[in-house]
């Protein structure tokens, strides 16, 4: 009797423990394995980093599991309140936020939280809900309203200032708007308008943001100051050669020439120690991650889930592209971590949340009504 009861209990609980998408989980685990190997080398002499990151990984998988058990229908129901709460938190940051390193990005509620991280997922969730409710009757007014919904959190994030996070929110939100059917003519018009507005954008940038752009153009103009990050990271990337200097043998990292070597610049440490061969492996893993996300988006059962899965996948792409470009010296230095590689709890939880959304869409694809 007890055996039968246990079997019956397992049959009821089994769906909650089989939510992880096999290919996606395997790719993430491979990236995290590479991350831990690299982090061990990068954090030599910095106690506690490995233990903290292992805790962050466990929390990320817990968040992934919880979100994967939430149906897309439930996600649609919470989209509007989640967006409203997120914008309210951003307004609270602007009014009462904690200032660190010259930026007002955190809100103290017993612990310091960064609501802008929350908006990387909530903004595309809101936009996907918006377009789902207007499917089949989209007009130019719909895209204008969507642009406003995107501009509100982006404007509040830029004001903090946090250009890196704002860029990620824009990429995810614009992906939803584009996939919802924005015409190529409208896209070309936006690109022309964006190019024409560059002088205005330049005039409203903060001094440090202008310096980052100028440093990208000529980092040698201030080699011991603003250009130090780019110069040292590009030296590390180039010195790795084809096969790298070997694990834990990277001189740029261990002689502390690479700043933020466990977070934003961990790719420089990895490149120096594992070289071009290692970089090709890492890029293959990211291509597989993005490919799996696009496959889930392509197989999604309705408009909402297709838009949401596409946006989450775009977040992963933007994270990787911007970070690698920043470290390689082809993009300005902004605070964007390398997905599933960089040390940090908040970013890893956000990435786990995104993976959970993809797994939920994949799991419920046959249950959601088209």
ABEGO torsion letter per residue (X at the ends): XAAAAAAAAAAAAAAAAAABBAAAAAAAAAAAAAAAAAAAAAABGBBGAAAAAAAAAAAAAAAAAAAAABBAAAAAAAAAAAAAAAAAAAAAAAAABBBBGGBBABBBBGBBBBAAAAAAAAAAAAAAAAAAAABGABBAAAAAAAAAAAAAAAAAAAAOBBAAAAAAAAAAAAAAAAAAGBBAAAAAAAAAAAAAAAAAAAAABBAAAAAAAAAAABAAABAABAAAAAAAAAAAAAAAEAAEAEBGABAAAAAGABBGAABAAAAAAAAAAAEAAAAAAAAAAAAAAAAAAAAAAAABABAAAAAAAAAAAAAAAAAAAAAAAAAAGABBBBBBBBBGABBEAAAAAAAAAAAAAAAAAAAAAAABBX
